[in-house]
């Protein structure tokens, strides 16, 4: 009788464990459009992102050439981020902006670089 109770308890625990799902973090996307003062998209800019909450800054930016924006995907933390944009070898000043990710799944930001 004791073995049957033990087997039932173990099978019940396994069933319960299989029903509990691991919480997956919500993923955010940040799209950064880089333009000049006239609003024309700038290609070849260096766009970097830093999470102000934990200091992490190893987010890869992928350039979408069709829609002319730099995209950061799979961001898991909400809160404030610092965006740095520069165009090496160009006539543009570096620019920085701050954005706060909240409940929006995809956030679009425009950063304008000024000419020297």
N, C-alpha and C positions, 0 to 999 in steps of 0.2 A: 504494500500500500504506500509506503514511504517513497519508493522509487517512482511510482506513478505520479504522486504529488510533485516530486522534484522535476520530473519530465514535463508535467503540465506548467509548472512555474517557469522553467527555462524556455519552453516554447512560447509562452505568453510574453516573456521578456524580449525574445527575439522578434516577435510580431510587433511589439511596441517600438522597439528600436528601429525596425524597418519603416515604420510610419512617421517617425520624426525626421523631418528634412533639415538639412544644413541650410542655414540662412545665407543666401547669396547676396553680396552687396549690390546696391543699385548702381548702374553704370551711367555716367554722364559723358556728353560730348561737348567740346568747346570748339567753335569755328571762328577763326580770326581772319578777317579780311584786311589786307594791308593795302592802303591807297596812298597816292600822292595828294598834294593840296587840292588838285582839281578833281579828285575822286576816281582817278584812273588806277586800276589794280597794278601792284608792283610784284613782279615775280623775282625769285631768287633772294628774298630777304631771309635773314636768320630770325626765327621766332622761337623764343624760349619761354617756359612757363615754370613758375615756382609756387608751391602751395605754402601760404603764409602760416597755416596751422601747424604743420610738421616740418617745414623747411625743405621738403622733397622737391627736386628740380630735374629729375631724370625722365621727363615725359617726352616721348618722340613726337615731333610735328610732321605730319604728312601733308604735302601740297596737293590739292585737287586742282589740276590745271584747267579742267573744264569749267568749273564754277569759280575759280580764282580765289580760293581761300586755303588757309592752313588749318589742319584739323588735329585736335588732340582727342583721342578716344579712350574709352575704358577708365575714365577718372572715377574714383570711388568715394572721394571725400568732398562733402559740401564745404562751403566757406569761401574765404577770400583767396584769390590767386593773383600773382603779379605777372604781367605779360611784358616781355622785353622784345622790341623789334629793332633790327638794324639792317642796313643794306651796305655790305662791304664793297669797297671800290666804287661806290656811287657818290652822289652829291647830297645825300640825305642825312639828317641828324638822327641819332638814335631816339627812340621814343619808348615810353613805357605807359602802361595803363593797368588798372586794377579792375577785376571782375569778381563778383560773388556768385558762386554756383548755389542754387537753391533747389526748389522742387522741379525746375524745368529740366527735362531730359536732354535737350539740345539747346545750347545758348550760342547766339551769334554776336560777335563784337567786331567793330570797325576801328582800326588804328590808322591814323593818318601820319605819314612821315613828312616833315617839312624839309624843303630844300635849303642848302646853305646860302 
